[in-house]
Amino acid sequence: MIEVLIDLWRNSGVAQFFLTADGWKNGLMILLSFVLLYMAIKKQYEPLLLLPIAFGMLLTNLPWPGGGIFHPEWFEQGINWAALGHTVEGLPEPGLFDFLYIGVKLDIFPCLIFMAVGAMTDFGPLISRPSSFFMGAGAQFGISFAFVVAILLGFSPAGAASIGIIGGADGPTAIYLTSKLAPELLGAIAIAAYSYMALIPMIQPPIMKLMTTKKMRQVKMEQTRPVSKVEKICFPVIVTVVCVLILPSVAPLLGCLMLGNIFKESGVTDRLSDTAQNALCNIVTIMLGVAVGGTAVGSNFLKIETILIIGLGLAAFAFATIGGLLIGDIMYFLSKGKINPLIGAAGVSAVPMAARVASKVGQKENPSNFLLMHAMGPNVAGVIGSAVAAGILLTLFG
C-alpha cells in the first residue's frame, strides 16, 4: 500500500516541482500566466489573443510526469515529419502543443490571421490619401532602432531582427518572422508584442503630447475624397504584384492580407469574406494563441535575454510612435497646417487601436475633431509596412 502511494506521489504533478531542476521556473511562469489572465479578463488588454496565450502558458508549465505537452527539442532541426506521432529514442513523446506549433512553424496561422485582417480592413482612407504611406513608413523606425540596440547588446542578427519587428506593432508578423529566424525567442517576443499592443492607449498619448503642440493637435482635417469600387479592387492586386516582384519573401503575409481584402471589396465573395472575418479568424486565433503560449516553457523563458526583449520591445513601440509622429510633423508644415500630425502615431500597425488612440487624443484637444478615418490611412499603411519590413529582414537574415 505504501509503495502504491509513493508511486502515485512520484507520478503526480505536484512532485515534479520538487523532482525537476526547473520546477521553480515552471512555478514562476504559472504565476505570470495568472497575471496575463488578469490583464486579459479584468483589464481587457487584447483579450482575444492574450487570454489563449496566457492559458497556453499555464498548461505548458504545469508539471507532467515524463514530459509536458510542448517540447522544443522536436523542432531544433526543423520538423521531423517521420518521427512525429511515434516514440523516438532520446526524445519525449510529442504532446498536443507540438502538433499545434506546426501551424506556427509552417507560417500557416500568422498568414491566415493576416487574411482575416485584410477582410476586415478598409483601404479607402489610404487610397484617398497616398501620403499616409510616408507616416506608415516612418513608424517602422522602431524596428530599426530596436534591431541596432539588440545587436549592440549581443543578440545574433536573426534574434535582433526578431526583436526589432516588435516595433511594427503587429503580432502575426512578429510571430511569422520569429518562428523562422529565432524560434527559441518566440514566447518572449509574442508576449511582449501583444502586451505592448494592448498598452498602446497608455504608451502613445504622452509621446504624442511631447512631439506636438496644442495648436497641432487641434487641427481639423478636411474630408478625404470618395474612393471608387474599381480603385478598391485594383489596390490589393497592384500592391501584391509590385511588392512580391520586388521582395518575394513578403508573398505569404502580404498575399494573404490582400486576398482577404479582395474577398471584401470584390462584392462577389460575401460568404468567403464573412468566413475570413469571423469563423476562420476565431478558430485560428485560438490555435495560434495557445500554441504561442505553449512555447513559453519556464526553462526557455526565464533568462536575462527575456528581460532585455521586454525592454527592447517597449523601446521599439516608443520609437515607432516617434517615427510616425515625426513624419506627421513634417507633413503638418508642408501642408501649411492642414494635416493633423497625431495621425502619424497611427502608423504603427495595431489596427484599429492606434487609429482610435490618435482620434481620442485629438478629440480631447478639440471636441469637434474626428480623426479616426484620417488615422486609418497611416494605420493600414503600417500593416503593409511591417509586412514589407519582415520580408526584408527575412531576406537578409533568413
C-alpha positions as CSV (number, residue, x, y, z in Angstrom):
1,M,0.0,0.0,0.0
2,I,2.8,2.4,0.9
3,E,4.6,1.6,-2.4
4,V,1.4,2.5,-4.3
5,L,1.1,5.8,-2.5
6,I,4.8,6.5,-3.2
7,D,4.3,5.7,-6.9
8,L,1.2,7.9,-7.0
9,W,3.2,10.8,-5.5
10,R,6.1,10.4,-7.9
11,N,3.8,10.5,-10.8
12,S,1.8,13.4,-9.6
13,G,2.3,16.9,-11.0
14,V,3.0,18.3,-7.5
15,A,6.0,16.1,-7.1
16,Q,7.5,17.3,-10.4
17,F,8.0,20.8,-8.9
18,F,10.4,19.2,-6.4
19,L,11.9,16.4,-8.5
20,T,13.0,18.5,-11.5
21,A,15.6,21.2,-11.6
22,D,13.4,23.6,-13.4
23,G,10.4,23.2,-11.2
24,W,10.7,26.6,-9.7
25,K,10.9,28.2,-13.2
26,N,7.6,26.5,-14.1
27,G,6.1,27.8,-10.9
28,L,7.1,31.4,-11.8
29,M,5.7,31.0,-15.3
30,I,2.4,29.8,-13.9
31,L,2.2,32.9,-11.7
32,L,3.0,35.0,-14.8
33,S,0.2,33.3,-16.7
34,F,-2.2,34.3,-13.9
35,V,-1.1,38.0,-14.4
36,L,-1.7,37.8,-18.1
37,L,-5.1,36.2,-17.5
38,Y,-5.9,39.1,-15.2
39,M,-4.8,41.6,-17.8
40,A,-6.9,39.9,-20.5
41,I,-10.1,39.4,-18.4
42,K,-10.2,42.2,-15.9
43,K,-8.3,44.9,-17.9
44,Q,-9.4,43.7,-21.3
45,Y,-6.0,44.1,-22.8
46,E,-6.1,42.4,-26.2
47,P,-8.2,39.6,-24.6
48,L,-8.8,37.6,-27.9
49,L,-5.1,36.7,-28.1
50,L,-3.7,37.4,-24.6
51,L,-6.2,35.0,-23.0
52,P,-5.3,32.0,-25.1
53,I,-1.6,32.8,-24.9
54,A,-1.9,33.0,-21.1
55,F,-3.8,29.7,-20.8
56,G,-1.3,28.1,-23.2
57,M,1.5,29.3,-20.9
58,L,-0.3,27.9,-17.9
59,L,-0.8,24.4,-19.5
60,T,2.7,24.1,-20.8
61,N,4.3,24.9,-17.4
62,L,2.1,22.6,-15.3
63,P,4.4,19.7,-14.5
64,W,3.8,16.4,-16.4
65,P,5.5,13.1,-15.3
66,G,7.8,12.1,-18.2
67,G,7.4,15.4,-20.1
68,G,4.9,18.1,-21.0
69,I,2.7,19.0,-23.9
70,F,5.3,21.1,-25.8
71,H,8.9,20.0,-26.4
72,P,11.2,22.5,-28.2
73,E,13.7,19.7,-28.9
74,W,11.3,18.3,-31.5
75,F,11.9,21.4,-33.7
76,E,15.6,22.0,-33.2
77,Q,16.4,20.6,-36.6
78,G,13.1,21.6,-38.3
79,I,10.1,19.4,-38.3
80,N,10.8,15.7,-38.1
81,W,7.7,14.5,-40.0
82,A,8.6,10.9,-39.9
83,A,9.1,10.9,-36.1
84,L,6.1,13.0,-35.1
85,G,3.4,10.7,-33.6
86,H,5.9,8.0,-32.8
87,T,8.2,7.2,-30.0
88,V,11.8,8.2,-30.8
89,E,14.7,7.3,-28.6
90,G,16.2,10.3,-26.9
91,L,13.1,12.4,-27.5
92,P,10.0,12.7,-25.3
93,E,6.6,11.7,-26.6
94,P,5.1,14.6,-28.6
95,G,2.3,16.5,-26.9
96,L,-0.8,18.4,-28.1
97,F,1.1,21.7,-28.5
98,D,3.8,20.1,-30.5
99,F,1.2,19.4,-33.2
100,L,-0.4,22.9,-32.9
101,Y,3.0,24.5,-33.1
102,I,3.4,23.0,-36.6
103,G,0.9,25.6,-37.8
104,V,3.1,28.4,-36.4
105,K,6.3,26.8,-37.7
106,L,5.0,26.5,-41.2
107,D,3.6,30.1,-41.1
108,I,0.0,28.8,-41.6
109,F,-1.6,30.5,-38.6
110,P,0.0,34.0,-39.0
111,C,-0.9,34.1,-42.7
112,L,-4.5,33.1,-42.0
113,I,-4.7,35.8,-39.4
114,F,-3.5,38.3,-42.0
115,M,-6.2,37.1,-44.4
116,A,-8.8,37.9,-41.7
117,V,-7.2,41.3,-41.1
118,G,-7.4,42.0,-44.8
119,A,-11.1,41.0,-44.9
120,M,-11.9,43.4,-42.0
121,T,-9.9,46.4,-43.3
122,D,-11.0,49.2,-45.5
123,F,-8.1,50.5,-47.5
124,G,-10.1,53.5,-48.7
125,P,-8.5,56.1,-46.4
126,L,-5.1,55.0,-47.6
127,I,-6.1,55.1,-51.2
128,S,-7.7,58.6,-50.9
129,R,-4.5,60.0,-49.2
130,P,-1.4,58.1,-50.5
131,S,0.8,60.4,-48.4
132,S,-0.2,58.2,-45.5
133,F,2.3,55.7,-46.7
134,F,5.1,58.0,-45.5
135,M,3.7,58.0,-42.0
136,G,3.4,54.2,-42.1
137,A,7.0,54.0,-43.3
138,G,8.1,56.4,-40.6
139,A,6.6,54.2,-37.9
140,Q,8.9,51.4,-38.9
141,F,11.8,53.4,-37.4
142,G,11.1,51.5,-34.2
143,I,12.1,48.3,-35.9
144,S,15.4,49.7,-37.0
145,F,16.1,51.2,-33.6
146,A,15.4,48.0,-31.6
147,F,17.4,45.9,-34.2
148,V,20.5,48.1,-33.8
149,V,20.3,48.2,-29.9
150,A,19.7,44.4,-29.8
151,I,22.9,43.8,-31.9
152,L,24.8,46.1,-29.5
153,L,23.5,44.0,-26.6
154,G,24.9,40.8,-28.1
155,F,21.9,39.2,-29.8
156,S,22.6,37.5,-33.1
157,P,21.4,39.3,-36.3
158,A,18.5,36.8,-36.6
159,G,17.5,37.3,-33.0
160,A,17.9,41.1,-33.2
161,A,15.7,41.1,-36.4
162,S,13.0,39.2,-34.5
163,I,13.2,41.6,-31.6
164,G,13.1,44.6,-33.8
165,I,9.9,43.5,-35.5
166,I,8.1,44.1,-32.2
167,G,8.2,47.7,-33.2
168,G,5.9,47.0,-36.1
169,A,3.1,46.6,-33.5
170,D,1.9,43.6,-35.5
171,G,1.6,40.3,-33.6
172,P,1.1,37.9,-36.5
173,T,4.1,39.5,-38.3
174,A,6.3,39.2,-35.2
175,I,5.3,35.5,-34.8
176,Y,5.8,34.8,-38.5
177,L,9.3,36.3,-38.6
178,T,10.4,34.9,-35.2
179,S,9.3,31.4,-36.0
180,K,11.6,31.5,-39.0
181,L,14.6,33.3,-37.6
182,A,14.7,32.7,-33.8
183,P,12.1,30.2,-32.7
184,E,13.7,29.9,-29.3
185,L,12.6,33.6,-28.6
186,L,9.1,33.1,-29.8
187,G,7.4,33.0,-26.4
188,A,9.1,36.2,-25.1
189,I,8.6,38.1,-28.4
190,A,5.0,37.2,-28.8
191,I,4.1,38.1,-25.2
192,A,6.0,41.4,-25.5
193,A,4.3,42.2,-28.8
194,Y,0.8,41.6,-27.7
195,S,1.2,43.1,-24.3
196,Y,2.5,46.3,-25.7
197,M,-0.2,46.4,-28.4
198,A,-2.7,46.2,-25.5
199,L,-0.9,49.0,-23.8
200,I,-0.9,51.4,-26.8
201,P,-3.6,53.7,-25.1
202,M,-1.0,54.2,-22.3
203,I,2.2,54.3,-24.3
204,Q,1.3,56.6,-27.1
205,P,-0.5,59.6,-25.7
206,P,2.5,61.0,-23.6
207,I,4.7,60.7,-26.7
208,M,2.0,62.4,-28.9
209,K,1.9,65.4,-26.5
210,L,5.6,65.6,-26.3
211,M,6.1,65.8,-30.1
212,T,3.2,68.1,-31.0
213,T,1.9,71.5,-29.8
214,K,-1.7,72.1,-28.7
215,K,-2.3,74.0,-32.0
216,M,-1.2,71.0,-34.0
217,R,-3.4,68.6,-32.1
218,Q,-6.4,70.9,-32.6
219,V,-6.2,70.8,-36.4
220,K,-9.4,69.6,-38.1
221,M,-8.8,67.8,-41.3
222,E,-10.9,68.0,-44.4
223,Q,-13.0,65.1,-45.6
224,T,-11.0,62.9,-48.0
225,R,-12.2,62.2,-51.5
226,P,-14.5,59.3,-52.2
227,V,-12.8,56.1,-53.3
228,S,-14.4,54.2,-56.2
229,K,-15.1,50.4,-56.1
230,V,-12.7,49.9,-59.0
231,E,-9.9,51.6,-57.0
232,K,-10.6,49.4,-54.0
233,I,-10.5,46.2,-56.2
234,C,-7.3,47.2,-58.1
235,F,-5.4,48.3,-55.0
236,P,-4.7,44.9,-53.4
237,V,-3.9,43.4,-56.8
238,I,-1.4,46.2,-57.6
239,V,0.2,46.2,-54.2
240,T,0.6,42.4,-54.3
241,V,2.2,42.4,-57.7
242,V,4.6,45.3,-57.1
243,C,5.7,44.2,-53.6
244,V,6.1,40.5,-54.4
245,L,8.1,41.2,-57.6
246,I,10.5,43.4,-55.6
247,L,10.6,41.3,-52.4
248,P,9.4,37.7,-53.0
249,S,9.8,36.8,-49.3
250,V,6.9,39.0,-48.4
251,A,4.4,37.0,-50.5
252,P,2.9,34.8,-47.8
253,L,2.0,37.6,-45.4
254,L,1.2,40.4,-47.8
255,G,-0.5,38.0,-50.3
256,C,-2.9,36.7,-47.6
257,L,-3.6,40.2,-46.4
258,M,-4.6,41.4,-49.9
259,L,-6.5,38.1,-50.6
260,G,-8.7,38.8,-47.6
261,N,-9.2,42.4,-48.7
262,I,-10.2,41.5,-52.2
263,F,-12.7,39.0,-50.8
264,K,-14.3,42.0,-49.0
265,E,-14.1,44.5,-51.9
266,S,-15.0,42.4,-54.9
267,G,-18.7,42.1,-53.9
268,V,-19.0,38.6,-55.2
269,T,-17.5,36.6,-52.3
270,D,-19.5,37.7,-49.4
271,R,-19.5,34.2,-47.8
272,L,-15.7,34.0,-48.1
273,S,-15.3,37.4,-46.6
274,D,-17.6,36.6,-43.8
275,T,-15.8,33.3,-43.1
276,A,-12.4,35.0,-43.1
277,Q,-13.6,37.8,-40.8
278,N,-15.4,35.6,-38.3
279,A,-15.2,31.8,-38.2
280,L,-11.7,31.3,-39.7
281,C,-10.3,34.2,-37.7
282,N,-11.7,32.9,-34.4
283,I,-10.6,29.3,-34.9
284,V,-7.0,30.4,-36.0
285,T,-6.8,32.9,-33.1
286,I,-7.5,30.1,-30.6
287,M,-4.9,27.8,-32.1
288,L,-2.3,30.5,-32.6
289,G,-2.7,31.8,-29.1
290,V,-2.4,28.6,-27.2
291,A,0.5,27.3,-29.5
292,V,2.5,30.5,-28.9
293,G,1.7,30.5,-25.2
294,G,2.8,26.8,-25.1
295,T,6.3,27.8,-26.3
296,A,6.8,29.9,-23.1
297,V,8.3,27.0,-21.1
298,G,10.0,28.1,-17.9
299,S,13.4,26.6,-18.8
300,N,13.5,28.6,-22.0
301,F,11.6,31.7,-21.0
302,L,13.2,32.7,-17.7
303,K,16.5,34.1,-18.9
304,I,18.3,37.5,-18.9
305,E,17.6,37.8,-22.6
306,T,13.8,37.7,-21.9
307,I,14.1,40.8,-19.7
308,L,16.1,42.5,-22.5
309,I,13.5,41.6,-25.0
310,I,10.7,43.1,-22.9
311,G,12.7,46.3,-22.5
312,L,13.6,46.5,-26.2
313,G,10.0,45.8,-27.2
314,L,8.9,48.8,-25.2
315,A,11.6,51.0,-26.8
316,A,10.6,49.7,-30.2
317,F,7.0,50.7,-29.7
318,A,8.0,54.1,-28.4
319,F,10.4,54.9,-31.3
320,A,7.8,53.6,-33.8
321,T,5.4,56.1,-32.4
322,I,8.1,58.8,-32.6
323,G,8.9,58.0,-36.2
324,G,5.3,58.2,-37.3
325,L,4.8,61.5,-35.4
326,L,8.0,63.0,-36.8
327,I,6.7,62.4,-40.4
328,G,3.3,63.7,-39.2
329,D,5.0,66.9,-38.0
330,I,6.8,67.3,-41.3
331,M,3.5,66.9,-43.3
332,Y,1.8,69.4,-41.0
333,F,4.3,72.1,-42.0
334,L,4.4,71.0,-45.7
335,S,0.6,71.2,-45.9
336,K,0.6,74.5,-44.0
337,G,-1.4,73.2,-41.1
338,K,-3.9,71.1,-43.0
339,I,-2.7,67.7,-41.7
340,N,-3.0,66.8,-38.0
341,P,0.3,65.2,-37.0
342,L,-1.4,63.0,-34.5
343,I,-2.4,60.6,-37.2
344,G,1.3,59.8,-37.7
345,A,1.2,57.9,-34.4
346,A,-1.3,55.5,-36.1
347,G,1.5,54.4,-38.4
348,V,2.1,51.5,-36.1
349,S,0.1,48.7,-37.5
350,A,-2.1,47.9,-34.5
351,V,-5.4,48.1,-36.4
352,P,-7.6,49.9,-35.4
353,M,-6.4,50.6,-31.9
354,A,-3.7,53.0,-32.8
355,A,-6.1,55.0,-35.1
356,R,-8.6,55.1,-32.2
357,V,-6.0,56.4,-29.8
358,A,-4.9,59.2,-32.3
359,S,-8.6,60.2,-32.7
360,K,-9.2,60.2,-29.0
361,V,-6.2,62.4,-28.2
362,G,-7.3,64.8,-31.0
363,Q,-10.8,64.9,-29.7
364,K,-9.6,65.8,-26.2
365,E,-8.0,68.9,-27.6
366,N,-10.9,69.8,-29.9
367,P,-14.2,68.0,-29.2
368,S,-15.4,68.7,-32.7
369,N,-12.4,66.9,-34.2
370,F,-12.9,63.5,-35.7
371,L,-9.6,61.9,-36.9
372,L,-10.5,58.2,-36.9
373,M,-10.9,57.8,-40.7
374,H,-7.9,60.0,-41.4
375,A,-5.8,58.0,-39.0
376,M,-6.9,54.7,-40.6
377,G,-4.7,55.6,-43.7
378,P,-1.4,55.6,-41.8
379,N,-2.7,52.6,-39.7
380,V,-3.3,50.5,-42.8
381,A,0.0,51.7,-44.3
382,G,1.7,50.5,-41.1
383,V,0.3,47.0,-41.7
384,I,1.7,46.9,-45.2
385,G,5.0,48.4,-43.9
386,S,5.5,45.9,-41.2
387,A,4.9,43.0,-43.6
388,V,7.4,44.5,-46.0
389,A,9.9,45.1,-43.2
390,A,9.5,41.4,-42.1
391,G,10.2,40.4,-45.7
392,I,13.4,42.5,-45.9
393,L,14.7,41.1,-42.6
394,L,13.8,37.5,-43.7
395,T,15.7,38.1,-46.9
396,L,18.8,39.5,-45.1
397,F,19.0,37.0,-42.2
398,G,16.8,34.0,-43.1
